[in-house]
Amino acid sequence: MSRNPRRSLRLKLALSFALAGLVLVLIHAVAIQRLNRQQEAQLIDQIVSDEMEALLEQYERQGRLDGPPYRALQRYQVRPDTEALSLRKWFRASWLVQGFVARNEAERDQLPDELRRLAPGFHDVGQGDDRYRVEVREIGSIAFIVAYSVSLHDERGRHFTLALAVSALITTLVTMLVGFWLAGRLTRQIVDLAHRVRQLDGKHAGEALEPHYPEREVAELAAAFDGYHERTVRLLERERAFTADVSHELRTPLTAIQTTCELMLEDAGLSSRIRARVDKISAATMRLTELVNAFLLMAREEADGISSEVDLRECIEEAAESVRDRAGAKGLMLVIDPGETVRLRAPRRALHVVLSNLLANAVSYTEHGSVNLSSRGGTIEITDTGPGVAPDRIPELFRRFHRGDARGGDGYGLGLAIVKRICEQAGWKIAVEARDEGGTRIKLILI
């Protein structure tokens, strides 16, 4: 089963840093932009007012202006040497300012169209791509008009806005990188804690995790893991003690019953009726012994805690011998093909319980025909000619106290559930499927 993809906490923290930085930068940029526009507007109005005072002073001195009234507002291009001028000279360059005086209606009609009907005060006038800040003053019947080109101010404003946008982008990227680095430092202890927790085996108390982490939140999480691990160790110790007691208390009487049955069966004076009953007691005792062994295996972690190099061929033959008599009594053909010799590291007793349970289950539910076992490269396949099982009921076969078909078989419905548990502990894979020709096929993958 594939694991669901999960988001990275480090990446989320880095993105959070970047988002917070972007919001702050945008707020700062907007505030600077508004302040710049406000100061720029104040500066333009101050320049226009100063030019208006200069215009009034010139008219008062000379009684006229240099040059006739213009039919249209003039458009000017920035000279290459403008960049070398000081800011004050650049703003107050004479070619950016045009002054007009209209002493009567006839002269007002000679003014550019955009200026003819302006009321006294400040105005914004546009002509194509050019913009002008205009001030109109009326003294008596004379109208004084100053038009100041603000296109260059607009261009500076656009450059300033672009610079703010680029700086915001760079700041966001830098914030994200710094955030990613900081997030790595913040999550490093969590990653280290996860690594240490994976190394806990649940068998020994080991070293406490909490002292390794100075931060309070991570230390509290480590303390919770310490408490949980300590309870797990105590639980496993009690379980091991219990399984040892069960091994002593149950195996001894079962051995005594089995021995007694064998001695009774050696008595030639037993009637056939009593001998059949003793056979049933002996068979039930053997089955109960196998069941107890299986329960003991399931109660221990890592399948009885013992893994060694085993010969798969030998284990298959031993499991087959345990059901051969039962198959012969039912008139079934038991076909065993252990294949080539394969050696693998596995708990031998657990493997014997799995193979014997699978074969016993196949024999129990097969009334006629054969039970076949074949092994190839660590993959075992068991087929039978029994009634089979419906595909929708296959998942229920591994449930406890569930029998595949009530029409046949004996036992308590625990065999496949035990097999499933042992396979999960040992890391083996098992699958059940119905055969097209009838019966059931079981695949056990050990490697």
Secondary structure, 3 states (H helix, E strand, C coil): CCCCCCCCHHHHHHHHHHHHHHHHHHHHHHHHHHHHHHHHHHHHHHHHHHHHHHHHHHHHHHCCCCCCCCCCCCCCCCCHHHHHCCHHHHHCCHHHEEEEEECCHHHHHCCCHHHCCCCCEEEEEEECCEEEEEEEEEECCEEEEEEEECHHHHHHHHHHHHHHHHHHHHHHHHHHHHHHHHHHHHHHHHHHHHHHHHCCCCCCCCCCCHHHCCCHHHHHHHHHHHHHHHHHHHHHHHHHHHHHHHHHHHHHHHHHHHHHHHHHHCCCCCCHHHHHHHHHHHHHHHHHHHHHHHHHHHHCCCCCCCCEEEEHHHHHHHHHHHHHHHHHHCCCEEEEECCCCCEEEECHHHHHHHHHHHHHHHHHCCCCCEEEEEEECCEEEEEECCCCCCHHHHHHHHCCCCCCCCCCCCCCCCHHHHHHHHHHHHCCEEEEEECCCCCEEEEEECC
